[in-house]
Amino acid sequence: MDKVRLGVIGLGRLGRKHAENIRYRIPNAELRAVCSIVQQELDSVSAEMDPKRVTKSYREVLESEDLDGIVIASSSPQHAAMICEAARIGRKNVYTEKPIGMSMEEIQKIKAAVDANAGMKLQVGYNRRFDKSLRCAKKEIDRGFIGRPIQVRMINRDPASMAEFIIKFSPTSGGLVMDMLTHDFDCARWLIGSEAKSVYGLGGVFVYEGLKAVGDIDNCSVLTEFENGVIGQIETSRNCSYGYHVETEVYGSKGCIRVGTTPVKDRVTYMNADGVVVKCADWFFEYWEPTFLEEMQDFCNCIIEDRQPSVGLEDGYRAVEWACAATEAVKNRRIVQLGA
Ligand SMILES: NC(=O)c1ccc[n+]([C@@H]2O[C@H](COP(=O)([O-])OP(=O)(O)OC[C@H]3O[C@@H](n4cnc5c(N)ncnc54)[C@H](O)[C@@H]3O)[C@@H](O)[C@H]2O)c1
């Protein structure tokens, strides 16, 4: 296979980014089909990237026989049904944005559909797994640099400058824990190599009163006990006043590894009579830019080399299982056992 022929479903923030990477930056891929229910997005991608097929029907993409793989980047509530349908049709290569589903019922349906489609590759968009610094941290943790891991601490703050968008996006996002913290949870379980046993959380609406009407919150903190005894502290905010801030720390018996201690925008330092300043990252695209390309390149390589993706079905459902428990813990202020 010379080039992997891909169809992208959803052309919003993420779908467009994936389409651009496939079209311009991945030599062994071809952007053959695109789909969105928003006409303006279709027109713009079609004019700029010239894919062969442009449609409002995601079924048309799933059923296209001239595609080697499908990229699902629609809104979160659509993922489960699209994954299940792709599996039923017999599609073998599917990449999906996170979360794979929004409830344990959806997870059960996805597991059954994927199991019934032998050899299916389902890659899940936990892009942090492709970050160079986090990969380096993971290698050192596995090598024993910090000794026995004791605590994993994560910070995930969206900028206040995106407030208007965040409020608009909230109703289809699955809520703060499902939307934001599944990234952190996936990263934490990958770094320490263990699954969550129980969760407790606190959170609420501190800034965006409008979120109450859609049952969402803007800040929360979740405490997790992992099966191997590690303690996880994960916090998130939608109203970070200074920019976009993601930080990860794993603390152990012999040391500690931190990634992203200062959320810097670039390597520029500004100095004048007032002092020294480094600018803060503005938004997730800027901060994680290389990872979106890396993950899509890896998806193409998995198809060509006929191997399973490194971030697959189990990673997808573990994060959702944890998010369902954490959402309940925050909502009802109680400790929730996973798998109970
Ligand atoms: N990995 C990350 O860092 C990251 C960051 C942001 C968003 N996401 C995920 O990406 C997904 C998309 O988010 P977004 O911000 O791009 O959303 P968006 O609202 O900008 O775009 C959603 C897209 O889905 C399409 N869509 C919705 N229903 C459809 C249907 N039935 N058929 C075809 N197309 C349909 C819309 O036309 C639109 O193009 C979400 O699931 C989100 O969780 C991931």
The ligand as an SDF file (V2000), in Angstrom:
LIG
                    3D

 44 48  0  0  0  0  0  0  0  0999 V2000
   -7.4730   15.4680   21.6510 N   0  0  0  0  0  0  0  0  0  0  0  0
   -7.7180   16.7000   22.0170 C   0  0  0  0  0  0  0  0  0  0  0  0
   -6.8650   17.3900   22.5570 O   0  0  0  0  0  0  0  0  0  0  0  0
   -9.0550   17.2870   21.7300 C   0  0  0  0  0  0  0  0  0  0  0  0
   -9.2430   18.6650   21.8160 C   0  0  0  0  0  0  0  0  0  0  0  0
  -10.5090   19.1710   21.4960 C   0  0  0  0  0  0  0  0  0  0  0  0
  -11.5410   18.3400   21.1300 C   0  0  0  0  0  0  0  0  0  0  0  0
  -11.3370   16.9990   21.0860 N   0  0  0  0  0  0  0  0  0  0  0  0
  -12.4190   16.0800   20.7370 C   0  0  0  0  0  0  0  0  0  0  0  0
  -12.6940   16.1850   19.3480 O   0  0  0  0  0  0  0  0  0  0  0  0
  -14.0750   16.0190   19.0950 C   0  0  0  0  0  0  0  0  0  0  0  0
  -14.5470   17.1530   18.2250 C   0  0  0  0  0  0  0  0  0  0  0  0
  -14.3500   18.3370   18.9400 O   0  0  0  0  0  0  0  0  0  0  0  0
  -14.2940   19.7290   18.1890 P   0  0  0  0  0  0  0  0  0  0  0  0
  -13.8230   20.7040   19.1590 O   0  0  0  0  0  0  0  0  0  0  0  0
  -13.6150   19.5670   16.8890 O   0  0  0  0  0  0  0  0  0  0  0  0
  -15.8770   19.9470   17.9460 O   0  0  0  0  0  0  0  0  0  0  0  0
  -16.5850   20.9230   16.9370 P   0  0  0  0  0  0  0  0  0  0  0  0
  -17.8930   21.2270   17.5510 O   0  0  0  0  0  0  0  0  0  0  0  0
  -15.6690   22.0250   16.5310 O   0  0  0  0  0  0  0  0  0  0  0  0
  -16.8140   20.0120   15.6370 O   0  0  0  0  0  0  0  0  0  0  0  0
  -17.7100   18.9460   15.6430 C   0  0  0  0  0  0  0  0  0  0  0  0
  -17.8180   18.4290   14.2150 C   0  0  0  0  0  0  0  0  0  0  0  0
  -18.6120   17.2490   14.2300 O   0  0  0  0  0  0  0  0  0  0  0  0
  -19.4590   17.2760   13.1120 C   0  0  0  0  0  0  0  0  0  0  0  0
  -20.6290   16.4360   13.3480 N   0  0  0  0  0  0  0  0  0  0  0  0
  -21.4510   16.4310   14.4260 C   0  0  0  0  0  0  0  0  0  0  0  0
  -22.4230   15.5080   14.2490 N   0  0  0  0  0  0  0  0  0  0  0  0
  -22.1950   14.9240   13.0440 C   0  0  0  0  0  0  0  0  0  0  0  0
  -22.8550   13.9130   12.2950 C   0  0  0  0  0  0  0  0  0  0  0  0
  -23.9440   13.3030   12.7560 N   0  0  0  0  0  0  0  0  0  0  0  0
  -22.3460   13.5790   11.0990 N   0  0  0  0  0  0  0  0  0  0  0  0
  -21.2330   14.1740   10.6170 C   0  0  0  0  0  0  0  0  0  0  0  0
  -20.5690   15.1460   11.2720 N   0  0  0  0  0  0  0  0  0  0  0  0
  -21.0560   15.5140   12.4690 C   0  0  0  0  0  0  0  0  0  0  0  0
  -19.8180   18.7290   12.9300 C   0  0  0  0  0  0  0  0  0  0  0  0
  -20.2810   18.9410   11.6200 O   0  0  0  0  0  0  0  0  0  0  0  0
  -18.4780   19.3990   13.2200 C   0  0  0  0  0  0  0  0  0  0  0  0
  -17.7360   19.4280   12.0430 O   0  0  0  0  0  0  0  0  0  0  0  0
  -14.7600   15.9660   20.4650 C   0  0  0  0  0  0  0  0  0  0  0  0
  -15.1500   14.6640   20.7170 O   0  0  0  0  0  0  0  0  0  0  0  0
  -13.7020   16.4190   21.4510 C   0  0  0  0  0  0  0  0  0  0  0  0
  -13.7640   15.7170   22.6870 O   0  0  0  0  0  0  0  0  0  0  0  0
  -10.1200   16.4660   21.3590 C   0  0  0  0  0  0  0  0  0  0  0  0
  1  2  1  0
  2  3  2  0
  2  4  1  0
  4  5  1  0
  4 44  2  0
  5  6  2  0
  6  7  1  0
  7  8  2  0
  8  9  1  0
  8 44  1  0
  9 10  1  0
  9 42  1  0
 10 11  1  0
 11 12  1  0
 11 40  1  0
 12 13  1  0
 13 14  1  0
 14 15  2  0
 14 16  1  0
 14 17  1  0
 17 18  1  0
 18 19  2  0
 18 20  1  0
 18 21  1  0
 21 22  1  0
 22 23  1  0
 23 24  1  0
 23 38  1  0
 24 25  1  0
 25 26  1  0
 25 36  1  0
 26 27  1  0
 26 35  1  0
 27 28  2  0
 28 29  1  0
 29 30  1  0
 29 35  2  0
 30 31  1  0
 30 32  2  0
 32 33  1  0
 33 34  2  0
 34 35  1  0
 36 37  1  0
 36 38  1  0
 38 39  1  0
 40 41  1  0
 40 42  1  0
 42 43  1  0
M  CHG  2   8   1  16  -1
M  END
$$$$
